[in-house]
Amino acid sequence: MVGMELIKFFLAGKISLNEFLEKLYVDTDLQELLEEEQNMKPFTNDGSLLLFFLNTSIHDPGFENNARYALKEFLEKNNVKFEFDTLSIEFSDIVRSSLPKWLQVDVKYFQEIGATFDGNNKKDVKQKIKEKVLSDFKSIKSAPKWIQDEFWPFLDGKPMLFIGELDMGNLLHDTSNVYVFYDQSSNTFKNIVQSY
């Protein structure tokens, strides 16, 4: 598949962001195409559109939408006709606005709910997302109070149970916390350390 066609497939919602990025990492034609674009602020602040994709974390909550808008602008600038899947962007925005402040999670976790989204059922979809958050992201006492942004850890595709957090400022830095998560089915613990 040619570089422009890959971009068009992604913007039309025919391939996912992950699929697009997998192709980008190995397709030198697509890399050269995006490397040539160096004048699309803010997407080319790092130097080129290719560097925007390579330097931005896929876990950044706004990355997928920014990627879509960057490539949309790129095709428009090059007078290329394409379809633009607005439902994906709208659904991503609904997910982000439905999540509590303490939770960052990939929009794809809610893909079953997203499959029911038609643009007219926003209130219903938002409610389903909130219900899924309450049922799947559990804490023994209260939700984590993150020092920095953090993605909730998963094990085998399922969110882990939040056990609690410990102030480690006296041992590590001025402000440091350890966040402890647990998976009962595998008897596995995961610790996340944050400092500033």
N, C-alpha and C positions, 0 to 999 in steps of 0.2 A: 504494500500500500504506500503510495506517495505521501510526502510530508503534509501537503495541503489537504489531502483526503483524510489523513488521520485527525487533523485539527477539525475538519468539518464533521467527522464522525463523533468526536468528543462533544462538540458544541450542540449537535443534534440529539445527544443523549444515547447514542448507539454504543458507545464504549465508556467505561468508567474512567475516573481520574487515574486510578491505579493502572489500568490497562494502557492509558495514554502515556503515563510516565514510564512504564516498562518498555514501551516502544521507543520513547524519546531517548532512553539510556543506551539503546543499541543502534538506533537509526541515524547514521551520520548525515544523511540528506536532511532530515528533520532538524538535527542539531545545527547544521550550517544555515538553514532557513531562519531559525530563531536567533542565531548568533549575528546575522546581518542586521537585525532590527535593533537599533541602538537609540532611537528617539521616540520613546513612548513613556513619558513620565507618568506615574511613579514606578511603572513596571520595569523600566530600564535604569533605575538608579544605581544598580550594581554594575552597569556597563552594557548589558544586552538582555534581550528577552530570554535567551537561553539561560543566562545566569540567574534571572528571576526564578526560573523553575528549579535550577540546581541548588540555589542558596536558600530556598524557603522550605521549611519543614512541612511535610504532608500532614502532620498532626496539628498545624496551626488551624484553628477553627474557621478562619475566613479564607484559607488557601484555595479551596475548590471554587468558590465564587470568584475570587480574584483571578484565578487561572482562566475561568470562563470569560470574564470581562476583558482580560488581557488579550486572549486569542480572538475574541469577537472584534476588538478594536484593531488588531493586527490584520484580520481578513478584510474588514471595512476599509482600512487604509490602503490595502492592495486591490481593492475593487473586486473581491471574490464573493460570489453569491453563496449563501449557506442558510441552513435552518438553525434556529436558536431555541434550545429547550429551556423555557423560562420556568417550568414547573420544578425542575431540580433546584434552581436558585431559590425559588419561593419556599420550597420544602426545607432547604437548609436554613433559611432565615427563620422559619417557624420553629424548627428544632432548637436553634440557638436561643430564641426568645422564650422557649418553654423550659429550658434547663435552669435549675437553681444555680446561684453564683459559685457554689462549691464544686460543681460538676462540669468537667470538660470531657466530652466523649465524641468519637467520630460519628458523623451523621449516619454512616452506613449501619450503625447498630440499630437504627430505627427503620431499616429498609422495608420490613414487612408492613409497617404503618405507612411508609412512603408509597408503597404500591397501591394504597387505597386513595391517595391524594389526587384530586382532580382539579384543584384550584378553587372549588366552590365550597369545600367542607373544612375550612381552616379551623374553625372552632372545635369541631369534632376531633380532628387530627391533633390539635394542641392538647386536648383533654386526654387522648390516648397516650401521647408522649409523656405527659405528667404522671399518668397511672403506671406506665412502664418504669419510669424512674423510681417511683415509690416502691414498686414490687421488686425491682432488680438491684438497686443500689442501696444496700443496707448497711447500717452502722449499729454497733452495740449500744452506744449512748447517743452521740450526736455526730453530725457530718464533720468532715475535716475542715479545719480553718487553715487553709493553705497560706504559706508565706509568699509563694510564687504560683503562677499558673501551673497546673499539673493535670495530666490525664489519669483518670481512675484506672488502676491496674486490672487486667483481665487474666484469667487462666483458662485455657481450653475454650476460649470464646465466651466465657461468662465473667461478669464482674465479681471481684473478690469482696469479702466482708471487711468493712472498716472496723478495726478493733479499737484504735485510739491513737493519740499522739503524745509524744513526750518532749518537753522542753530540754534541749541539749545545749543551750547557750553557754553554760559554764564549762562544757567540755570542748566545744567546737569553735564557735564564733559568737559575736555579740548576740545575734538572733539566729537560733538554729532549732529545728524541730525534726523529730523522726516520726513518720506516719507508718503505722503497722496495719497490714492487711492479711487476711487469712482465707484459705480455701479449704473447706471441711472435707470435700470428697477426696482430695489428695493429701490432706494434712500438711499443706504448704503455707509458709509465711513469706511475705514480701515486705521489705522496709524501704521507705523512700525518705531520703534526707534532703532537707531544704535549708539554705542559709542565705543571709544577706548581711 
